Amino acid sequence: MSTSAPGDSPVLSFRHLLSDAVSTFLNEVGLGSAQVGDPLAELIVTLSRYREEGEPLFPVAFLGDDLEGMLRVLGGREPVAIGEGPRTRETIQRALKQCAPLGQGRWWGLYLLLVPEGFAYGIFRTDPFPLVETPLERMRRAGDRSLRVVGVLQLAESVIELRGMGGLYRHVFLSGARLEATLPTVAMDELALALTADVVEPAKGLTRDFYRRVLFEAMQAAHGTLVAVLPKGSAGSPMFVDGVVLGEPIDMVARVMRYHESPDVEAAASVSSAAQLLRGMMATDGITVLRSDGFILGYNVFIRHPETLIREPARVGGARRRTYEVLCAWVGRELTTAFFRSQDGAVACCRD
């Protein structure tokens, strides 16, 4: 904390606390002597609620000192150099301005490479296929910590994950982020488990990974989301009063296993197109309806609220939150799971 000279308005700053904590993490990663604590803190603060032209962006950034080794571990290809500059906040801001709009979805990642002059930065191609591990998943799985790499990703507004090799990580909560709030990754893992609860191995693990990756991408939209999970074999529910319920539910297990057994172009297109379809469904108003055996049943679905909720206008939360509360009341009866994400990034998952 710092204060101004006597007679001036006092200024409070906790930036040095973040920089100190980041420097400690960098020491664990092996980059502690590289004078990057303050620039990395700038990267964290900027990514925590990054926007261009008013639209939120969710680039994934990686910091390291060995581009070839970084790409090998992350599964990256075809790096494109964009620029370079000294190890300052200004270079970080310029790198994000020039690279973040290119790094959306899972097509491209952003790299910051430590070089004698400071930072060299650019982008690299990743594999967006939903049955392929993401770069951060590859980092979590890697057991070798000799490669000095830090991954930086926004999990929710004002919540950042710092990821090192071999399971090393930190979650950074910035202004307004609630420490007691459920992490999006935890809630999405719960939902992915619910969507494959009645699937047998090896399809269970493969389909769960598919859902986990697609759900994470869907959560990086500005739109809020509601999901209801029905039991195995269910065709619908009397609680639904309107919406689109598919006459023939989409069997994601069959699509995933077809690719697993014969990874040809057609099988890959079937999985990718279903992933895009699910993301589109989750971006519509209403509830996306899925099933515990991996099927996609419908979207834009609405339910009737009890009169007790309708008569409580002062109740905390908007219509989406109130609908989630109704869905939770049906978990264990009509539903196995209810999931909620607000427009500002708060998430919750209720399972039987």
VORORO-781550 format. One record per residue (C-alpha): y, z, x; residue number from 1; residue in one letter. Coordinates in steps of 0.25 Angstrom, whole numbers, plus 5000, padded with zeros to 4 digits. Layout:
! residues N
py / pz / px / n / res
Y / Z / X / NUM / A
...
! end
This chain:
! residues 352
py / pz / px / n / res
5000 / 5000 / 5000 / 1 / M
5014 / 4997 / 5005 / 2 / S
5028 / 5001 / 5001 / 3 / T
5041 / 4994 / 5003 / 4 / S
5053 / 5000 / 5010 / 5 / A
5061 / 5011 / 5003 / 6 / P
5070 / 5006 / 4992 / 7 / G
5061 / 4994 / 4989 / 8 / D
5051 / 4993 / 4978 / 9 / S
5038 / 4998 / 4983 / 10 / P
5027 / 4988 / 4985 / 11 / V
5012 / 4992 / 4984 / 12 / L
5002 / 4983 / 4990 / 13 / S
4987 / 4985 / 4991 / 14 / F
4984 / 4972 / 4998 / 15 / R
4981 / 4979 / 5011 / 16 / H
4970 / 4986 / 5005 / 17 / L
4963 / 4973 / 5000 / 18 / L
4965 / 4967 / 5014 / 19 / S
4959 / 4980 / 5021 / 20 / D
4947 / 4979 / 5011 / 21 / A
4945 / 4964 / 5014 / 22 / V
4946 / 4966 / 5029 / 23 / S
4935 / 4976 / 5028 / 24 / T
4926 / 4966 / 5020 / 25 / F
4929 / 4956 / 5031 / 26 / L
4925 / 4965 / 5042 / 27 / N
4911 / 4966 / 5034 / 28 / E
4910 / 4951 / 5034 / 29 / V
4914 / 4950 / 5048 / 30 / G
4928 / 4944 / 5047 / 31 / L
4936 / 4956 / 5049 / 32 / G
4943 / 4952 / 5062 / 33 / S
4948 / 4939 / 5056 / 34 / A
4961 / 4944 / 5050 / 35 / Q
4957 / 4939 / 5036 / 36 / V
4958 / 4952 / 5028 / 37 / G
4972 / 4949 / 5023 / 38 / D
4970 / 4934 / 5020 / 39 / P
4956 / 4937 / 5013 / 40 / L
4964 / 4948 / 5005 / 41 / A
4973 / 4937 / 5001 / 42 / E
4962 / 4928 / 4997 / 43 / L
4956 / 4939 / 4988 / 44 / I
4969 / 4942 / 4981 / 45 / V
4972 / 4927 / 4978 / 46 / T
4958 / 4924 / 4973 / 47 / L
4958 / 4936 / 4964 / 48 / S
4966 / 4928 / 4954 / 49 / R
4968 / 4914 / 4960 / 50 / Y
4975 / 4904 / 4951 / 51 / R
4980 / 4890 / 4953 / 52 / E
4989 / 4884 / 4942 / 53 / E
4986 / 4897 / 4934 / 54 / G
4971 / 4894 / 4934 / 55 / E
4961 / 4904 / 4940 / 56 / P
4953 / 4898 / 4952 / 57 / L
4941 / 4904 / 4958 / 58 / F
4938 / 4899 / 4972 / 59 / P
4928 / 4905 / 4981 / 60 / V
4933 / 4907 / 4995 / 61 / A
4925 / 4910 / 5008 / 62 / F
4931 / 4915 / 5021 / 63 / L
4924 / 4914 / 5034 / 64 / G
4924 / 4910 / 5049 / 65 / D
4913 / 4900 / 5049 / 66 / D
4914 / 4888 / 5039 / 67 / L
4901 / 4882 / 5043 / 68 / E
4894 / 4895 / 5041 / 69 / G
4901 / 4898 / 5028 / 70 / M
4897 / 4885 / 5022 / 71 / L
4883 / 4887 / 5026 / 72 / R
4882 / 4900 / 5019 / 73 / V
4890 / 4897 / 5007 / 74 / L
4883 / 4884 / 5005 / 75 / G
4896 / 4876 / 5007 / 76 / G
4898 / 4862 / 5010 / 77 / R
4909 / 4852 / 5014 / 78 / E
4921 / 4861 / 5018 / 79 / P
4934 / 4855 / 5015 / 80 / V
4945 / 4861 / 5025 / 81 / A
4958 / 4863 / 5017 / 82 / I
4968 / 4870 / 5027 / 83 / G
4970 / 4882 / 5036 / 84 / E
4980 / 4893 / 5040 / 85 / G
4982 / 4906 / 5046 / 86 / P
4975 / 4919 / 5041 / 87 / R
4985 / 4922 / 5031 / 88 / T
4987 / 4924 / 5016 / 89 / R
4995 / 4912 / 5015 / 90 / E
4983 / 4904 / 5020 / 91 / T
4974 / 4910 / 5010 / 92 / I
4983 / 4906 / 4999 / 93 / Q
4984 / 4892 / 5004 / 94 / R
4969 / 4891 / 5005 / 95 / A
4967 / 4895 / 4991 / 96 / L
4978 / 4886 / 4986 / 97 / K
4972 / 4874 / 4992 / 98 / Q
4957 / 4877 / 4990 / 99 / C
4955 / 4886 / 4978 / 100 / A
4957 / 4875 / 4968 / 101 / P
4946 / 4867 / 4975 / 102 / L
4936 / 4879 / 4975 / 103 / G
4933 / 4880 / 4960 / 104 / Q
4919 / 4882 / 4954 / 105 / G
4908 / 4881 / 4965 / 106 / R
4912 / 4868 / 4971 / 107 / W
4921 / 4873 / 4982 / 108 / W
4923 / 4886 / 4990 / 109 / G
4935 / 4889 / 4998 / 110 / L
4934 / 4893 / 5013 / 111 / Y
4943 / 4901 / 5022 / 112 / L
4938 / 4899 / 5037 / 113 / L
4943 / 4908 / 5048 / 114 / L
4948 / 4899 / 5059 / 115 / V
4957 / 4903 / 5072 / 116 / P
4969 / 4898 / 5065 / 117 / E
4967 / 4906 / 5052 / 118 / G
4960 / 4901 / 5040 / 119 / F
4954 / 4887 / 5038 / 120 / A
4951 / 4885 / 5023 / 121 / Y
4945 / 4875 / 5014 / 122 / G
4934 / 4873 / 5003 / 123 / I
4919 / 4870 / 5004 / 124 / F
4909 / 4864 / 4994 / 125 / R
4899 / 4873 / 4987 / 126 / T
4888 / 4870 / 4977 / 127 / D
4892 / 4872 / 4963 / 128 / P
4878 / 4871 / 4957 / 129 / F
4875 / 4883 / 4949 / 130 / P
4861 / 4885 / 4955 / 131 / L
4867 / 4886 / 4969 / 132 / V
4872 / 4898 / 4975 / 133 / E
4887 / 4900 / 4976 / 134 / T
4893 / 4902 / 4990 / 135 / P
4895 / 4917 / 4987 / 136 / L
4880 / 4919 / 4982 / 137 / E
4876 / 4913 / 4996 / 138 / R
4885 / 4923 / 5003 / 139 / M
4879 / 4935 / 4995 / 140 / R
4865 / 4930 / 4998 / 141 / R
4867 / 4928 / 5013 / 142 / A
4862 / 4939 / 5022 / 143 / G
4868 / 4935 / 5034 / 144 / D
4882 / 4941 / 5036 / 145 / R
4885 / 4934 / 5049 / 146 / S
4893 / 4924 / 5043 / 147 / L
4907 / 4929 / 5040 / 148 / R
4911 / 4924 / 5026 / 149 / V
4919 / 4930 / 5014 / 150 / V
4918 / 4924 / 5000 / 151 / G
4929 / 4927 / 4990 / 152 / V
4928 / 4925 / 4975 / 153 / L
4936 / 4929 / 4963 / 154 / Q
4926 / 4936 / 4953 / 155 / L
4936 / 4939 / 4943 / 156 / A
4952 / 4941 / 4943 / 157 / E
4955 / 4950 / 4954 / 158 / S
4941 / 4952 / 4958 / 159 / V
4936 / 4946 / 4971 / 160 / I
4923 / 4945 / 4978 / 161 / E
4922 / 4945 / 4993 / 162 / L
4909 / 4941 / 4998 / 163 / R
4903 / 4942 / 5012 / 164 / G
4889 / 4937 / 5017 / 165 / M
4876 / 4944 / 5013 / 166 / G
4881 / 4952 / 5001 / 167 / G
4894 / 4958 / 5007 / 168 / L
4905 / 4958 / 4996 / 169 / Y
4917 / 4965 / 4990 / 170 / R
4924 / 4964 / 4976 / 171 / H
4939 / 4965 / 4977 / 172 / V
4946 / 4970 / 4964 / 173 / F
4961 / 4966 / 4964 / 174 / L
4972 / 4969 / 4955 / 175 / S
4968 / 4972 / 4941 / 176 / G
4953 / 4970 / 4944 / 177 / A
4945 / 4982 / 4938 / 178 / R
4935 / 4988 / 4947 / 179 / L
4926 / 4992 / 4935 / 180 / E
4926 / 4978 / 4929 / 181 / A
4912 / 4970 / 4930 / 182 / T
4912 / 4960 / 4941 / 183 / L
4911 / 4946 / 4936 / 184 / P
4899 / 4944 / 4945 / 185 / T
4891 / 4956 / 4939 / 186 / V
4894 / 4952 / 4925 / 187 / A
4889 / 4937 / 4928 / 188 / M
4877 / 4942 / 4935 / 189 / D
4874 / 4950 / 4922 / 190 / E
4876 / 4938 / 4913 / 191 / L
4867 / 4929 / 4922 / 192 / A
4856 / 4939 / 4922 / 193 / L
4857 / 4940 / 4907 / 194 / A
4856 / 4925 / 4905 / 195 / L
4843 / 4925 / 4913 / 196 / T
4837 / 4938 / 4908 / 197 / A
4826 / 4930 / 4901 / 198 / D
4823 / 4920 / 4912 / 199 / V
4812 / 4921 / 4922 / 200 / V
4812 / 4919 / 4937 / 201 / E
4815 / 4910 / 4944 / 202 / P
4824 / 4904 / 4933 / 203 / A
4830 / 4917 / 4931 / 204 / K
4837 / 4918 / 4944 / 205 / G
4841 / 4904 / 4945 / 206 / L
4847 / 4904 / 4931 / 207 / T
4854 / 4917 / 4933 / 208 / R
4860 / 4911 / 4946 / 209 / D
4865 / 4899 / 4938 / 210 / F
4871 / 4908 / 4927 / 211 / Y
4878 / 4917 / 4937 / 212 / R
4885 / 4905 / 4945 / 213 / R
4889 / 4898 / 4932 / 214 / V
4894 / 4911 / 4926 / 215 / L
4903 / 4914 / 4938 / 216 / F
4909 / 4900 / 4937 / 217 / E
4912 / 4902 / 4923 / 218 / A
4918 / 4915 / 4925 / 219 / M
4929 / 4909 / 4934 / 220 / Q
4935 / 4902 / 4922 / 221 / A
4948 / 4908 / 4915 / 222 / A
4941 / 4909 / 4902 / 223 / H
4934 / 4921 / 4897 / 224 / G
4919 / 4921 / 4894 / 225 / T
4909 / 4927 / 4884 / 226 / L
4894 / 4926 / 4886 / 227 / V
4883 / 4930 / 4876 / 228 / A
4868 / 4930 / 4881 / 229 / V
4857 / 4929 / 4870 / 230 / L
4843 / 4934 / 4872 / 231 / P
4832 / 4924 / 4876 / 232 / K
4829 / 4913 / 4866 / 233 / G
4840 / 4916 / 4857 / 234 / S
4847 / 4904 / 4850 / 235 / A
4860 / 4912 / 4846 / 236 / G
4865 / 4924 / 4839 / 237 / S
4871 / 4927 / 4825 / 238 / P
4882 / 4934 / 4832 / 239 / M
4888 / 4920 / 4836 / 240 / F
4897 / 4915 / 4825 / 241 / V
4902 / 4902 / 4832 / 242 / D
4901 / 4894 / 4844 / 243 / G
4892 / 4883 / 4851 / 244 / V
4877 / 4887 / 4852 / 245 / V
4869 / 4876 / 4858 / 246 / L
4858 / 4870 / 4850 / 247 / G
4850 / 4869 / 4863 / 248 / E
4853 / 4880 / 4873 / 249 / P
4854 / 4877 / 4887 / 250 / I
4842 / 4881 / 4896 / 251 / D
4849 / 4885 / 4909 / 252 / M
4835 / 4890 / 4915 / 253 / V
4829 / 4877 / 4913 / 254 / A
4841 / 4869 / 4919 / 255 / R
4841 / 4879 / 4931 / 256 / V
4826 / 4878 / 4933 / 257 / M
4825 / 4863 / 4932 / 258 / R
4835 / 4862 / 4944 / 259 / Y
4827 / 4873 / 4951 / 260 / H
4815 / 4865 / 4950 / 261 / E
4821 / 4851 / 4952 / 262 / S
4835 / 4852 / 4958 / 263 / P
4839 / 4837 / 4954 / 264 / D
4852 / 4832 / 4950 / 265 / V
4849 / 4832 / 4935 / 266 / E
4844 / 4847 / 4936 / 267 / A
4857 / 4851 / 4944 / 268 / A
4866 / 4844 / 4934 / 269 / A
4859 / 4851 / 4922 / 270 / S
4862 / 4865 / 4929 / 271 / V
4876 / 4861 / 4933 / 272 / S
4880 / 4856 / 4919 / 273 / S
4874 / 4868 / 4912 / 274 / A
4883 / 4877 / 4921 / 275 / A
4895 / 4869 / 4918 / 276 / Q
4892 / 4870 / 4903 / 277 / L
4890 / 4885 / 4904 / 278 / L
4903 / 4886 / 4911 / 279 / R
4910 / 4878 / 4900 / 280 / G
4904 / 4886 / 4889 / 281 / M
4909 / 4899 / 4895 / 282 / M
4923 / 4894 / 4896 / 283 / A
4923 / 4892 / 4881 / 284 / T
4928 / 4902 / 4871 / 285 / D
4917 / 4911 / 4865 / 286 / G
4904 / 4916 / 4870 / 287 / I
4894 / 4908 / 4879 / 288 / T
4880 / 4911 / 4874 / 289 / V
4868 / 4911 / 4884 / 290 / L
4854 / 4917 / 4883 / 291 / R
4846 / 4926 / 4892 / 292 / S
4836 / 4915 / 4895 / 293 / D
4847 / 4907 / 4902 / 294 / G
4850 / 4898 / 4890 / 295 / F
4865 / 4894 / 4886 / 296 / I
4866 / 4895 / 4871 / 297 / L
4881 / 4892 / 4867 / 298 / G
4896 / 4894 / 4870 / 299 / Y
4909 / 4896 / 4862 / 300 / N
4901 / 4906 / 4853 / 301 / V
4908 / 4917 / 4845 / 302 / F
4904 / 4929 / 4838 / 303 / I
4910 / 4937 / 4827 / 304 / R
4917 / 4950 / 4831 / 305 / H
4914 / 4963 / 4823 / 306 / P
4926 / 4967 / 4815 / 307 / E
4927 / 4980 / 4823 / 308 / T
4932 / 4971 / 4835 / 309 / L
4940 / 4962 / 4827 / 310 / I
4948 / 4974 / 4822 / 311 / R
4951 / 4980 / 4836 / 312 / E
4963 / 4971 / 4841 / 313 / P
4966 / 4982 / 4851 / 314 / A
4953 / 4981 / 4858 / 315 / R
4953 / 4979 / 4873 / 316 / V
4950 / 4964 / 4877 / 317 / G
4951 / 4951 / 4870 / 318 / G
4942 / 4943 / 4861 / 319 / A
4932 / 4940 / 4872 / 320 / R
4930 / 4954 / 4876 / 321 / R
4928 / 4958 / 4861 / 322 / R
4918 / 4947 / 4860 / 323 / T
4911 / 4952 / 4872 / 324 / Y
4910 / 4966 / 4866 / 325 / E
4904 / 4960 / 4853 / 326 / V
4893 / 4953 / 4862 / 327 / L
4890 / 4966 / 4870 / 328 / C
4887 / 4973 / 4856 / 329 / A
4876 / 4962 / 4854 / 330 / W
4870 / 4963 / 4868 / 331 / V
4856 / 4969 / 4866 / 332 / G
4855 / 4962 / 4852 / 333 / R
4859 / 4948 / 4851 / 334 / E
4864 / 4947 / 4865 / 335 / L
4858 / 4951 / 4879 / 336 / T
4871 / 4949 / 4886 / 337 / T
4886 / 4948 / 4884 / 338 / A
4896 / 4943 / 4895 / 339 / F
4911 / 4943 / 4895 / 340 / F
4922 / 4938 / 4904 / 341 / R
4937 / 4939 / 4900 / 342 / S
4947 / 4929 / 4904 / 343 / Q
4953 / 4938 / 4915 / 344 / D
4939 / 4939 / 4921 / 345 / G
4933 / 4953 / 4916 / 346 / A
4918 / 4952 / 4914 / 347 / V
4908 / 4960 / 4907 / 348 / A
4893 / 4958 / 4904 / 349 / C
4884 / 4966 / 4894 / 350 / C
4869 / 4965 / 4894 / 351 / R
4858 / 4970 / 4886 / 352 / D
! end
